[in-house]
């Protein structure tokens, strides 16, 4: 027994990571082989026979991407109160999707968002615009997932970040191409179990360690376990102000920007094609509602824990490295330094790490994406827990990446090739095209992982803005306003996505300027992450104005719109 314990303790983080990641990857591959798709229906919507519980778990895994697992708590740990916009926007958006859109889209019976838009607006042009928007949103989103994969591999498996991305993409390619939505669905069930266990275990450990409370959601609002009578949040406020930062519990964003970001994330959620398609994998509209509710409960577990993890990580990091001699920093600090995600520049040559708000004096730069992954190491948790978080981060990133790759694949093979370019293609030919499209999508996603455009949550937030600007008005008006016609929808989508793209390019990437424009130049004081709200409003206005001056939709289309809103849809789906 003693020898077994010694062996476990001597394995090391890297070996533990190889073991846990190896086991989870073997599980994902086995599920893909067991559930391989043999038809286009199985490839696109898992045959339409997934149970509500399995679909709820798969939806939760699809939804909780690397941004949720790796980056959200990292953003909150640095932004404090301001980071709440991500919690409110993403959680509220899922509720909006589940209640307002999912049942109606399921009753309409189309595999993809471009398929819904193409048929609802009786136009190949509308379908083509929707395909473009779906590809743009999906590739922007998948870029964030690949960065997450690269971060985990480069630190915990100590391989080159490029090699890590390639390994991750090969795994996704295997079960996405072989199993399609059927393989992805059951793989995501396993990935949900892995990622939620990996997120909660260290949170519970650290909550007990810092406050004595085993429930993280209560722990971060509790008194410290050191007997001082000080509340954890009060301590973090004090540490922050000592270093020149704003109080952690005080916000600095303007009210209009908070509103805009929250709304953009909410309505962007409702327009995300890889989440919407999950509701086509169940048998009935009633099952779509059930799986949406189950997924929401499963998502809440992680989303209510993230603020606690953010507080734990921020407090531990400041106490561990701020004003400490660089020569005595813990091993975890040196390991992360090799990835380039923590950098120390000794500006005054005193050998002491100065971590302060003043950029001229600050010597420590910490990438917010490492906070969740480094948190167990900072807190000196067991090595297997550290490795478990790595496996969880990979599960979160790969599950969402797989869903996005399927959307890209379906948009190309079903909506572009089958519906526009080559309507006579056989089912077998369409399945081959879908798999080849997935291979192409993997290659492009791998490029984004090797050349990441920014930290995970920022990139993902932009994808939500693009979805809000393009899809949300077209879907909402398509379901609830039978007078909405193809001319209005097409014009609205084109104006919305173009406006959002131009704003992103100017204020996020700085392509039109020699230097990135200052925040003072933002339109209405709204950040690029929140500008999807303005672009969405513009989309609505343009759609309705153009619709007013153009012909009504055909009568059969208006009848379809009436039919999909009938409450009796809780029974069998119409398609």
Secondary structure as a PSIPRED ss2 file (coil, helix, strand):
# PSIPRED VFORMAT (PSIPRED V4.0)

   1 X C   1.000  0.000  0.000
   2 X H   0.000  1.000  0.000
   3 X H   0.000  1.000  0.000
   4 X H   0.000  1.000  0.000
   5 X H   0.000  1.000  0.000
   6 X H   0.000  1.000  0.000
   7 X H   0.000  1.000  0.000
   8 X H   0.000  1.000  0.000
   9 X H   0.000  1.000  0.000
  10 X H   0.000  1.000  0.000
  11 X C   1.000  0.000  0.000
  12 X H   0.000  1.000  0.000
  13 X H   0.000  1.000  0.000
  14 X H   0.000  1.000  0.000
  15 X H   0.000  1.000  0.000
  16 X H   0.000  1.000  0.000
  17 X H   0.000  1.000  0.000
  18 X H   0.000  1.000  0.000
  19 X H   0.000  1.000  0.000
  20 X H   0.000  1.000  0.000
  21 X H   0.000  1.000  0.000
  22 X H   0.000  1.000  0.000
  23 X H   0.000  1.000  0.000
  24 X H   0.000  1.000  0.000
  25 X H   0.000  1.000  0.000
  26 X H   0.000  1.000  0.000
  27 X H   0.000  1.000  0.000
  28 X H   0.000  1.000  0.000
  29 X H   0.000  1.000  0.000
  30 X H   0.000  1.000  0.000
  31 X H   0.000  1.000  0.000
  32 X H   0.000  1.000  0.000
  33 X H   0.000  1.000  0.000
  34 X H   0.000  1.000  0.000
  35 X C   1.000  0.000  0.000
  36 X C   1.000  0.000  0.000
  37 X C   1.000  0.000  0.000
  38 X C   1.000  0.000  0.000
  39 X C   1.000  0.000  0.000
  40 X H   0.000  1.000  0.000
  41 X H   0.000  1.000  0.000
  42 X H   0.000  1.000  0.000
  43 X H   0.000  1.000  0.000
  44 X H   0.000  1.000  0.000
  45 X H   0.000  1.000  0.000
  46 X H   0.000  1.000  0.000
  47 X H   0.000  1.000  0.000
  48 X H   0.000  1.000  0.000
  49 X C   1.000  0.000  0.000
  50 X C   1.000  0.000  0.000
  51 X C   1.000  0.000  0.000
  52 X H   0.000  1.000  0.000
  53 X H   0.000  1.000  0.000
  54 X H   0.000  1.000  0.000
  55 X H   0.000  1.000  0.000
  56 X H   0.000  1.000  0.000
  57 X H   0.000  1.000  0.000
  58 X H   0.000  1.000  0.000
  59 X H   0.000  1.000  0.000
  60 X H   0.000  1.000  0.000
  61 X H   0.000  1.000  0.000
  62 X H   0.000  1.000  0.000
  63 X H   0.000  1.000  0.000
  64 X C   1.000  0.000  0.000
  65 X C   1.000  0.000  0.000
  66 X H   0.000  1.000  0.000
  67 X H   0.000  1.000  0.000
  68 X H   0.000  1.000  0.000
  69 X H   0.000  1.000  0.000
  70 X H   0.000  1.000  0.000
  71 X H   0.000  1.000  0.000
  72 X H   0.000  1.000  0.000
  73 X H   0.000  1.000  0.000
  74 X H   0.000  1.000  0.000
  75 X H   0.000  1.000  0.000
  76 X H   0.000  1.000  0.000
  77 X H   0.000  1.000  0.000
  78 X H   0.000  1.000  0.000
  79 X H   0.000  1.000  0.000
  80 X H   0.000  1.000  0.000
  81 X H   0.000  1.000  0.000
  82 X H   0.000  1.000  0.000
  83 X H   0.000  1.000  0.000
  84 X H   0.000  1.000  0.000
  85 X H   0.000  1.000  0.000
  86 X H   0.000  1.000  0.000
  87 X H   0.000  1.000  0.000
  88 X H   0.000  1.000  0.000
  89 X H   0.000  1.000  0.000
  90 X H   0.000  1.000  0.000
  91 X H   0.000  1.000  0.000
  92 X H   0.000  1.000  0.000
  93 X H   0.000  1.000  0.000
  94 X H   0.000  1.000  0.000
  95 X H   0.000  1.000  0.000
  96 X H   0.000  1.000  0.000
  97 X H   0.000  1.000  0.000
  98 X H   0.000  1.000  0.000
  99 X H   0.000  1.000  0.000
 100 X H   0.000  1.000  0.000
 101 X H   0.000  1.000  0.000
 102 X H   0.000  1.000  0.000
 103 X H   0.000  1.000  0.000
 104 X H   0.000  1.000  0.000
 105 X H   0.000  1.000  0.000
 106 X H   0.000  1.000  0.000
 107 X H   0.000  1.000  0.000
 108 X H   0.000  1.000  0.000
 109 X C   1.000  0.000  0.000
 110 X C   1.000  0.000  0.000
 111 X C   1.000  0.000  0.000
 112 X C   1.000  0.000  0.000
 113 X H   0.000  1.000  0.000
 114 X H   0.000  1.000  0.000
 115 X H   0.000  1.000  0.000
 116 X H   0.000  1.000  0.000
 117 X H   0.000  1.000  0.000
 118 X H   0.000  1.000  0.000
 119 X H   0.000  1.000  0.000
 120 X H   0.000  1.000  0.000
 121 X C   1.000  0.000  0.000
 122 X C   1.000  0.000  0.000
 123 X C   1.000  0.000  0.000
 124 X H   0.000  1.000  0.000
 125 X H   0.000  1.000  0.000
 126 X H   0.000  1.000  0.000
 127 X H   0.000  1.000  0.000
 128 X H   0.000  1.000  0.000
 129 X H   0.000  1.000  0.000
 130 X H   0.000  1.000  0.000
 131 X H   0.000  1.000  0.000
 132 X H   0.000  1.000  0.000
 133 X H   0.000  1.000  0.000
 134 X H   0.000  1.000  0.000
 135 X H   0.000  1.000  0.000
 136 X H   0.000  1.000  0.000
 137 X H   0.000  1.000  0.000
 138 X H   0.000  1.000  0.000
 139 X H   0.000  1.000  0.000
 140 X H   0.000  1.000  0.000
 141 X H   0.000  1.000  0.000
 142 X H   0.000  1.000  0.000
 143 X H   0.000  1.000  0.000
 144 X H   0.000  1.000  0.000
 145 X H   0.000  1.000  0.000
 146 X H   0.000  1.000  0.000
 147 X H   0.000  1.000  0.000
 148 X H   0.000  1.000  0.000
 149 X H   0.000  1.000  0.000
 150 X H   0.000  1.000  0.000
 151 X H   0.000  1.000  0.000
 152 X H   0.000  1.000  0.000
 153 X H   0.000  1.000  0.000
 154 X H   0.000  1.000  0.000
 155 X H   0.000  1.000  0.000
 156 X H   0.000  1.000  0.000
 157 X C   1.000  0.000  0.000
 158 X C   1.000  0.000  0.000
 159 X C   1.000  0.000  0.000
 160 X C   1.000  0.000  0.000
 161 X H   0.000  1.000  0.000
 162 X H   0.000  1.000  0.000
 163 X H   0.000  1.000  0.000
 164 X H   0.000  1.000  0.000
 165 X H   0.000  1.000  0.000
 166 X H   0.000  1.000  0.000
 167 X H   0.000  1.000  0.000
 168 X H   0.000  1.000  0.000
 169 X H   0.000  1.000  0.000
 170 X H   0.000  1.000  0.000
 171 X H   0.000  1.000  0.000
 172 X H   0.000  1.000  0.000
 173 X H   0.000  1.000  0.000
 174 X H   0.000  1.000  0.000
 175 X H   0.000  1.000  0.000
 176 X H   0.000  1.000  0.000
 177 X H   0.000  1.000  0.000
 178 X H   0.000  1.000  0.000
 179 X H   0.000  1.000  0.000
 180 X H   0.000  1.000  0.000
 181 X H   0.000  1.000  0.000
 182 X H   0.000  1.000  0.000
 183 X H   0.000  1.000  0.000
 184 X H   0.000  1.000  0.000
 185 X H   0.000  1.000  0.000
 186 X H   0.000  1.000  0.000
 187 X H   0.000  1.000  0.000
 188 X H   0.000  1.000  0.000
 189 X H   0.000  1.000  0.000
 190 X H   0.000  1.000  0.000
 191 X H   0.000  1.000  0.000
 192 X H   0.000  1.000  0.000
 193 X H   0.000  1.000  0.000
 194 X H   0.000  1.000  0.000
 195 X H   0.000  1.000  0.000
 196 X H   0.000  1.000  0.000
 197 X H   0.000  1.000  0.000
 198 X H   0.000  1.000  0.000
 199 X H   0.000  1.000  0.000
 200 X H   0.000  1.000  0.000
 201 X H   0.000  1.000  0.000
 202 X H   0.000  1.000  0.000
 203 X H   0.000  1.000  0.000
 204 X H   0.000  1.000  0.000
 205 X H   0.000  1.000  0.000
 206 X H   0.000  1.000  0.000
 207 X H   0.000  1.000  0.000
 208 X H   0.000  1.000  0.000
 209 X H   0.000  1.000  0.000
 210 X H   0.000  1.000  0.000
 211 X H   0.000  1.000  0.000
 212 X C   1.000  0.000  0.000
 213 X C   1.000  0.000  0.000
 214 X C   1.000  0.000  0.000
 215 X C   1.000  0.000  0.000
 216 X H   0.000  1.000  0.000
 217 X H   0.000  1.000  0.000
 218 X H   0.000  1.000  0.000
 219 X H   0.000  1.000  0.000
 220 X C   1.000  0.000  0.000
 221 X C   1.000  0.000  0.000
 222 X C   1.000  0.000  0.000
 223 X E   0.000  0.000  1.000
 224 X C   1.000  0.000  0.000
 225 X C   1.000  0.000  0.000
 226 X C   1.000  0.000  0.000
 227 X C   1.000  0.000  0.000
 228 X C   1.000  0.000  0.000
 229 X C   1.000  0.000  0.000
 230 X C   1.000  0.000  0.000
 231 X E   0.000  0.000  1.000
 232 X H   0.000  1.000  0.000
 233 X H   0.000  1.000  0.000
 234 X H   0.000  1.000  0.000
 235 X H   0.000  1.000  0.000
 236 X H   0.000  1.000  0.000
 237 X H   0.000  1.000  0.000
 238 X H   0.000  1.000  0.000
 239 X H   0.000  1.000  0.000
 240 X H   0.000  1.000  0.000
 241 X H   0.000  1.000  0.000
 242 X H   0.000  1.000  0.000
 243 X C   1.000  0.000  0.000
 244 X C   1.000  0.000  0.000
 245 X C   1.000  0.000  0.000
 246 X C   1.000  0.000  0.000
 247 X C   1.000  0.000  0.000
 248 X C   1.000  0.000  0.000
 249 X C   1.000  0.000  0.000
 250 X C   1.000  0.000  0.000
 251 X C   1.000  0.000  0.000
 252 X C   1.000  0.000  0.000
 253 X C   1.000  0.000  0.000
 254 X C   1.000  0.000  0.000
 255 X H   0.000  1.000  0.000
 256 X H   0.000  1.000  0.000
 257 X H   0.000  1.000  0.000
 258 X H   0.000  1.000  0.000
 259 X H   0.000  1.000  0.000
 260 X H   0.000  1.000  0.000
 261 X H   0.000  1.000  0.000
 262 X H   0.000  1.000  0.000
 263 X H   0.000  1.000  0.000
 264 X H   0.000  1.000  0.000
 265 X H   0.000  1.000  0.000
 266 X H   0.000  1.000  0.000
 267 X H   0.000  1.000  0.000
 268 X H   0.000  1.000  0.000
 269 X H   0.000  1.000  0.000
 270 X H   0.000  1.000  0.000
 271 X C   1.000  0.000  0.000
 272 X C   1.000  0.000  0.000
 273 X H   0.000  1.000  0.000
 274 X H   0.000  1.000  0.000
 275 X H   0.000  1.000  0.000
 276 X H   0.000  1.000  0.000
 277 X H   0.000  1.000  0.000
 278 X H   0.000  1.000  0.000
 279 X H   0.000  1.000  0.000
 280 X H   0.000  1.000  0.000
 281 X C   1.000  0.000  0.000
 282 X C   1.000  0.000  0.000
 283 X C   1.000  0.000  0.000
 284 X E   0.000  0.000  1.000
 285 X H   0.000  1.000  0.000
 286 X H   0.000  1.000  0.000
 287 X H   0.000  1.000  0.000
 288 X H   0.000  1.000  0.000
 289 X H   0.000  1.000  0.000
 290 X H   0.000  1.000  0.000
 291 X H   0.000  1.000  0.000
 292 X H   0.000  1.000  0.000
 293 X H   0.000  1.000  0.000
 294 X H   0.000  1.000  0.000
 295 X H   0.000  1.000  0.000
 296 X H   0.000  1.000  0.000
 297 X H   0.000  1.000  0.000
 298 X H   0.000  1.000  0.000
 299 X H   0.000  1.000  0.000
 300 X H   0.000  1.000  0.000
 301 X H   0.000  1.000  0.000
 302 X H   0.000  1.000  0.000
 303 X H   0.000  1.000  0.000
 304 X H   0.000  1.000  0.000
 305 X H   0.000  1.000  0.000
 306 X H   0.000  1.000  0.000
 307 X H   0.000  1.000  0.000
 308 X H   0.000  1.000  0.000
 309 X H   0.000  1.000  0.000
 310 X H   0.000  1.000  0.000
 311 X H   0.000  1.000  0.000
 312 X H   0.000  1.000  0.000
 313 X H   0.000  1.000  0.000
 314 X H   0.000  1.000  0.000
 315 X H   0.000  1.000  0.000
 316 X H   0.000  1.000  0.000
 317 X H   0.000  1.000  0.000
 318 X H   0.000  1.000  0.000
 319 X H   0.000  1.000  0.000
 320 X H   0.000  1.000  0.000
 321 X H   0.000  1.000  0.000
 322 X C   1.000  0.000  0.000
 323 X C   1.000  0.000  0.000
 324 X C   1.000  0.000  0.000
 325 X E   0.000  0.000  1.000
 326 X H   0.000  1.000  0.000
 327 X H   0.000  1.000  0.000
 328 X H   0.000  1.000  0.000
 329 X C   1.000  0.000  0.000
 330 X C   1.000  0.000  0.000
 331 X H   0.000  1.000  0.000
 332 X H   0.000  1.000  0.000
 333 X H   0.000  1.000  0.000
 334 X H   0.000  1.000  0.000
 335 X H   0.000  1.000  0.000
 336 X H   0.000  1.000  0.000
 337 X H   0.000  1.000  0.000
 338 X C   1.000  0.000  0.000
 339 X C   1.000  0.000  0.000
 340 X C   1.000  0.000  0.000
 341 X C   1.000  0.000  0.000
 342 X E   0.000  0.000  1.000
 343 X E   0.000  0.000  1.000
 344 X E   0.000  0.000  1.000
 345 X C   1.000  0.000  0.000
 346 X C   1.000  0.000  0.000
 347 X C   1.000  0.000  0.000
 348 X C   1.000  0.000  0.000
 349 X C   1.000  0.000  0.000
 350 X C   1.000  0.000  0.000
 351 X C   1.000  0.000  0.000
 352 X E   0.000  0.000  1.000
 353 X C   1.000  0.000  0.000
 354 X C   1.000  0.000  0.000
 355 X C   1.000  0.000  0.000
 356 X C   1.000  0.000  0.000
 357 X C   1.000  0.000  0.000
 358 X C   1.000  0.000  0.000
 359 X C   1.000  0.000  0.000
 360 X C   1.000  0.000  0.000
 361 X C   1.000  0.000  0.000
 362 X C   1.000  0.000  0.000
 363 X C   1.000  0.000  0.000
 364 X E   0.000  0.000  1.000
 365 X E   0.000  0.000  1.000
 366 X E   0.000  0.000  1.000
 367 X C   1.000  0.000  0.000
 368 X H   0.000  1.000  0.000
 369 X H   0.000  1.000  0.000
 370 X H   0.000  1.000  0.000
 371 X H   0.000  1.000  0.000
 372 X H   0.000  1.000  0.000
 373 X H   0.000  1.000  0.000
 374 X H   0.000  1.000  0.000
 375 X H   0.000  1.000  0.000
 376 X H   0.000  1.000  0.000
 377 X H   0.000  1.000  0.000
 378 X H   0.000  1.000  0.000
 379 X C   1.000  0.000  0.000
 380 X C   1.000  0.000  0.000
 381 X C   1.000  0.000  0.000
 382 X C   1.000  0.000  0.000
 383 X H   0.000  1.000  0.000
 384 X H   0.000  1.000  0.000
 385 X H   0.000  1.000  0.000
 386 X H   0.000  1.000  0.000
 387 X H   0.000  1.000  0.000
 388 X H   0.000  1.000  0.000
 389 X H   0.000  1.000  0.000
 390 X H   0.000  1.000  0.000
 391 X H   0.000  1.000  0.000
 392 X H   0.000  1.000  0.000
 393 X H   0.000  1.000  0.000
 394 X H   0.000  1.000  0.000
 395 X H   0.000  1.000  0.000
 396 X H   0.000  1.000  0.000
 397 X H   0.000  1.000  0.000
 398 X H   0.000  1.000  0.000
 399 X H   0.000  1.000  0.000
 400 X H   0.000  1.000  0.000
 401 X H   0.000  1.000  0.000
 402 X H   0.000  1.000  0.000
 403 X H   0.000  1.000  0.000
 404 X H   0.000  1.000  0.000
 405 X H   0.000  1.000  0.000
 406 X H   0.000  1.000  0.000
 407 X H   0.000  1.000  0.000
 408 X H   0.000  1.000  0.000
 409 X H   0.000  1.000  0.000
 410 X H   0.000  1.000  0.000
 411 X H   0.000  1.000  0.000
 412 X H   0.000  1.000  0.000
 413 X H   0.000  1.000  0.000
 414 X H   0.000  1.000  0.000
 415 X H   0.000  1.000  0.000
 416 X H   0.000  1.000  0.000
 417 X H   0.000  1.000  0.000
 418 X H   0.000  1.000  0.000
 419 X H   0.000  1.000  0.000
 420 X H   0.000  1.000  0.000
 421 X H   0.000  1.000  0.000
 422 X C   1.000  0.000  0.000
 423 X C   1.000  0.000  0.000
 424 X C   1.000  0.000  0.000
 425 X C   1.000  0.000  0.000
 426 X C   1.000  0.000  0.000
 427 X H   0.000  1.000  0.000
 428 X H   0.000  1.000  0.000
 429 X H   0.000  1.000  0.000
 430 X H   0.000  1.000  0.000
 431 X H   0.000  1.000  0.000
 432 X H   0.000  1.000  0.000
 433 X H   0.000  1.000  0.000
 434 X H   0.000  1.000  0.000
 435 X H   0.000  1.000  0.000
 436 X H   0.000  1.000  0.000
 437 X H   0.000  1.000  0.000
 438 X H   0.000  1.000  0.000
 439 X H   0.000  1.000  0.000
 440 X H   0.000  1.000  0.000
 441 X H   0.000  1.000  0.000
 442 X H   0.000  1.000  0.000
 443 X H   0.000  1.000  0.000
 444 X H   0.000  1.000  0.000
 445 X H   0.000  1.000  0.000
 446 X H   0.000  1.000  0.000
 447 X H   0.000  1.000  0.000
 448 X H   0.000  1.000  0.000
 449 X H   0.000  1.000  0.000
 450 X H   0.000  1.000  0.000
 451 X C   1.000  0.000  0.000
 452 X C   1.000  0.000  0.000
 453 X C   1.000  0.000  0.000
 454 X C   1.000  0.000  0.000
 455 X C   1.000  0.000  0.000
 456 X H   0.000  1.000  0.000
 457 X H   0.000  1.000  0.000
 458 X H   0.000  1.000  0.000
 459 X H   0.000  1.000  0.000
 460 X H   0.000  1.000  0.000
 461 X H   0.000  1.000  0.000
 462 X H   0.000  1.000  0.000
 463 X H   0.000  1.000  0.000
 464 X H   0.000  1.000  0.000
 465 X H   0.000  1.000  0.000
 466 X H   0.000  1.000  0.000
 467 X H   0.000  1.000  0.000
 468 X H   0.000  1.000  0.000
 469 X H   0.000  1.000  0.000
 470 X H   0.000  1.000  0.000
 471 X H   0.000  1.000  0.000
 472 X H   0.000  1.000  0.000
 473 X H   0.000  1.000  0.000
 474 X H   0.000  1.000  0.000
 475 X H   0.000  1.000  0.000
 476 X H   0.000  1.000  0.000
 477 X H   0.000  1.000  0.000
 478 X H   0.000  1.000  0.000
 479 X H   0.000  1.000  0.000
 480 X H   0.000  1.000  0.000
 481 X C   1.000  0.000  0.000
 482 X C   1.000  0.000  0.000
 483 X C   1.000  0.000  0.000
 484 X C   1.000  0.000  0.000
 485 X C   1.000  0.000  0.000
 486 X H   0.000  1.000  0.000
 487 X H   0.000  1.000  0.000
 488 X H   0.000  1.000  0.000
 489 X H   0.000  1.000  0.000
 490 X H   0.000  1.000  0.000
 491 X H   0.000  1.000  0.000
 492 X H   0.000  1.000  0.000
 493 X H   0.000  1.000  0.000
 494 X H   0.000  1.000  0.000
 495 X H   0.000  1.000  0.000
 496 X H   0.000  1.000  0.000
 497 X H   0.000  1.000  0.000
 498 X H   0.000  1.000  0.000
 499 X H   0.000  1.000  0.000
 500 X H   0.000  1.000  0.000
 501 X H   0.000  1.000  0.000
 502 X H   0.000  1.000  0.000
 503 X H   0.000  1.000  0.000
 504 X H   0.000  1.000  0.000
 505 X H   0.000  1.000  0.000
 506 X H   0.000  1.000  0.000
 507 X H   0.000  1.000  0.000
 508 X H   0.000  1.000  0.000
 509 X H   0.000  1.000  0.000
 510 X C   1.000  0.000  0.000
 511 X C   1.000  0.000  0.000
 512 X C   1.000  0.000  0.000
 513 X C   1.000  0.000  0.000
 514 X C   1.000  0.000  0.000
 515 X C   1.000  0.000  0.000
 516 X C   1.000  0.000  0.000
 517 X C   1.000  0.000  0.000
 518 X C   1.000  0.000  0.000
 519 X H   0.000  1.000  0.000
 520 X H   0.000  1.000  0.000
 521 X H   0.000  1.000  0.000
 522 X C   1.000  0.000  0.000
 523 X H   0.000  1.000  0.000
 524 X H   0.000  1.000  0.000
 525 X H   0.000  1.000  0.000
 526 X C   1.000  0.000  0.000
 527 X C   1.000  0.000  0.000
 528 X C   1.000  0.000  0.000
 529 X C   1.000  0.000  0.000
 530 X C   1.000  0.000  0.000
 531 X C   1.000  0.000  0.000
 532 X H   0.000  1.000  0.000
 533 X H   0.000  1.000  0.000
 534 X H   0.000  1.000  0.000
 535 X H   0.000  1.000  0.000
 536 X H   0.000  1.000  0.000
 537 X H   0.000  1.000  0.000
 538 X H   0.000  1.000  0.000
 539 X H   0.000  1.000  0.000
 540 X H   0.000  1.000  0.000
 541 X H   0.000  1.000  0.000
 542 X H   0.000  1.000  0.000
 543 X H   0.000  1.000  0.000
 544 X H   0.000  1.000  0.000
 545 X H   0.000  1.000  0.000
 546 X H   0.000  1.000  0.000
 547 X H   0.000  1.000  0.000
 548 X H   0.000  1.000  0.000
 549 X C   1.000  0.000  0.000
 550 X C   1.000  0.000  0.000
 551 X C   1.000  0.000  0.000
 552 X C   1.000  0.000  0.000
 553 X C   1.000  0.000  0.000
 554 X C   1.000  0.000  0.000
 555 X H   0.000  1.000  0.000
 556 X H   0.000  1.000  0.000
 557 X H   0.000  1.000  0.000
 558 X H   0.000  1.000  0.000
 559 X H   0.000  1.000  0.000
 560 X H   0.000  1.000  0.000
 561 X H   0.000  1.000  0.000
 562 X H   0.000  1.000  0.000
 563 X H   0.000  1.000  0.000
 564 X H   0.000  1.000  0.000
 565 X C   1.000  0.000  0.000
 566 X C   1.000  0.000  0.000
 567 X H   0.000  1.000  0.000
 568 X H   0.000  1.000  0.000
 569 X H   0.000  1.000  0.000
 570 X H   0.000  1.000  0.000
 571 X C   1.000  0.000  0.000
 572 X E   0.000  0.000  1.000
 573 X C   1.000  0.000  0.000
 574 X C   1.000  0.000  0.000
 575 X C   1.000  0.000  0.000
